[in-house]
Amino acid sequence: MTYLEISGRVSKGGQKTNDKTPIYVRIFDGNWAEINSVEIADGSEFEVQAGGSDVYNVKFECDGYLPFYLKDFGTGSYTVGSGDSWDTVTLVPGDTTWNEENDNQWSDDVLNAADAAYVRSCLGATRGDSDFNPSMDADGDNVISQADLDAFCAFYEELGDEEYVIPQNILNLDLNSDDVINDTDYKLLEDSGASEEQLAAFQSELNGVRDTNTWVYIYNHEMTGDIYVNADDYEQGLAKIKRICSETWTFRKLLRVYGQGR
């Protein structure tokens, strides 16, 4: 056998929740270049193969959990596990993207007091970053949920083969050109010294951000970087809202781990 094949099951440790953040099983060569990977759900079985190398490294990862590594594998077929289990890898919850050396862009693969401090620093956050898309939050509770995802998909189903062309006056409302019209753009307009009449006109447009019949709502569903909203935007839009859902569940999960939430 000239390849590595691993199989087994992966579970998330800690308190069970409705967390649907995906788990990834990745195989790298001896130089840590990724060769193959699979995405699985909590508690699911997996099987993944890779070839082209004499030495392999394996990583099990999920946002909000400490990664699990198997290093310096040779070729062959193996069933893997962790702890006392021979066929199930259990991931330990609590790791965050706190990484002081890399501006918190990814996990440092270490559980320590910095992770707890990072979670506590997020308490009270609602809408998140400046690119928060309020049109993806259908019920306006500042949390992207499964119901919001369903509403988002329904927009494209109803659109069918038709398309919208975004008018220039709506494009102009995205003051920071981050592909979403939201409160951040209003604040930028306010800081620029705009008149009360201009602010009122902007707010009037922004009030329709969750109304499917308004141009602001339609603009916030343009995902391909052009001025058209059509079926081509569906896949990119779906990937984005799923990522936001994943981040929301990860944050809630970390609050529970560090005793800051329920």
N, C-alpha and C positions, 0 to 999 in steps of 0.2 A: 504494500500500500504506500503510495507516494503523496498522500494528502492527510490532513487532519479532519476528523469528524467527531463532533461532541454533541451530546444530547442530554436531556434531563428535564427539570422543571425549575422555574424561578418564582419565588414568592416575595412579597414585601413584608418585612417584619413590622412589629409595633401594632398599634390599635387599628383594626380594620375599619375602613371608611368607604365612601363612594368614589374615592380617588381613581381616576381612569388614566393617569399619566402613564405613557407606554414605557416598557422596559426594553432595552437593547442588549443583544448579545453580539459582540464584535470580535472578529479574529484578525490579528495583525501578524505580519512577518517578524523576523528577528530584529528588524530595524524600526518597528512600530509603525509601519505603513499598513493602513487598513486594507484587507483583502476582501472580506465578506462580512455581512451582518444580517440579523433578523430582528424584527420588531414583534414583541409579544405582549400579552396582557398578564396581569397579576395572576399567579397560580397556573399559568399555561405551560404545556410541554413545548420543547423546542428541539430542533435538530439543524445543525449548520455545518457546512464543509468549507474547506479552503485548501488550495494547493499552490505549488510553485515555490515552496520554501522548505528548508530543512528544520527550521526552528519557528515556533509559533507562540504568540502571546494572546490570551483571551481576556476580555473585559466585559463584565456585566454592569450595566449602569441604568439609573433612573433618576430624574430630577428630584432632589430632596432626600436622596439616599446615598450612603457611602458606597462607592464602587467596589466590586469584588474582582480580584485579578487571579488568573492562573498563568504563570509565566514559564517560559522555556519548555514548551511542549515539543515533542518530536512528532513523527507521523503515527497514525493509527486511529482506532475508533474507541471513544471513551464516553462513559456516563459519569457526570460530575455532580458534586454536591458540596455543601459547606457544613461546618460544625459536625454534628453526629450523623448527618444524613449523607447517604452515598449517591442520592439521585436528585436532591433538591437544593438549590442555592437560595439562601434567604438573605435579602438585602437589609442592612441596618439603617433605620431612618435617622434624619437629623442634619445631613450635610447640606450646606447652602452654597450659593455662588460667591461667598466671601473668599476673596483671593487678593490680598493686599498688594502683591507684587505685580498683578495683572489687571488692576482697576476693577476687580469683582466681575470679570467677564465670564469666568467659569469656576467650577469647584476646584479647591486645592486638594481634594481627596483626604481631608483630615477633619475629624470632629474635635472641636475645642471651644473655649469660651468665646472666640470670635464669632462662631456661628450663632450662638445665643444672642450676642450683642447685635448682630446683623438683623436677626428676626425682630428683636425688640425695637430696633430703629424704624421698622416698617409699620409699627402699630399706628392705627389711625389713618393710614393711607386708604383712599377710596378709588379715585379714577386712575391713579398710576401716572405713567409718563405723559409727556406733552403730546404724544401721538395716539393717545387713547381715542378709540373710534366709538363715539356714542351711538352711532347707527347700528352697531353690532350688539348693543345692549338694549334689546327690544323693550324690556319692562322698566328700564331706567333705574335699576337698583345698583348700578355701578359694578356689577358682577356678571361676567359672561357665563351663562349656564347652558344646559342642554336645550332648554326651551328657546333661548336666544339663538342657538345654532339651528334649530328647526325653522325659526322665523327667517333667518338669513338664507337658508337653502330654498325656502318657499318663494323668496323674491325671484330667484333665478328660474324656478319651475314655472312661475307665472309669466316670466319674461319670454320663455321659449326661444324662438328664432329671431325675435325682434331685438332692436338695440336702441339705446339712447345716445344722442350726441350732446355732450355737456356744453352749455353756452358759456361764452367768455365771462359774463358777469358773475357766474358761479365759480369759475376757475379762479377769478380774482379774489375770492373770499379766503382761499387757502394761503394766508399771508406768509407762512414759513415754509411753504412748498413741501410739506411732509405727507401729502396725499390724503389728508383728512381735514375736514372743517370741524372745529370744536372750540371749546372755551379758550384754549391757548391763543387761537387766532383773534378772538374778541379782545383778549388782554393786550395783544400786540397792537391792535388798532387803538385801543384805549390809551396805551402808553405813547402812541405816536402823536397824541394831541388832537385826535379826531373830534369833530363836533358832536353834540348830543343827537343831532339829526342823523349823522352817519352811524353812530353807535346804535341808535334805535332801529335803523334799517338793517344793520347786521344782525342784531338780536332777533328781529322778526324772521329772518331767514333761518337763524340757528334754532328757533323754537320748533321748527319742523323737522328736526334732525332724526326723529323716529317715525315720521309720517312717510309712508311708502310713496305718496303722491307728490313729494317735494323734490326739488332739484338737489338740495343739500344731502338728503338721504341717498339719492341716486349717486351723487358724486362720491360719497363715502363707500360705495360698493364698486368703485372702479379700481381694479387691482393690477392692471397690466401696464400702467404708465402712459396710456394714451387718453384721448378725450371721448372714448366710446365705452359704454357699459353694455355688455352682451355675454353670451355663453362662454367666451374666452376667459372672462374674469372669474368663473366659478371655481376652478381648481385652486388658483392662487388665493382666492378669498376664503375657501374652505380650509386650506392649510393654515392661514393666518388666524382664523377664529379658533381652530383646534389648538393652536399654540397658546393663545390667550387663555383658553379653558384650562390647559395643562398648567400654566403658570398660576392661575387662581387656585386650583386644587393643591398645588405644591405649597403655596403660601399658607393655606389653611392647615395643611398637614404639619408644617414646621411650627406653627403656633401651638398645636397640640403637643408636639414633641418637647418644646421648651416651656410648656406650662403657661402659655399666654392666651390660649383660646380653648374653645370647646369643639 
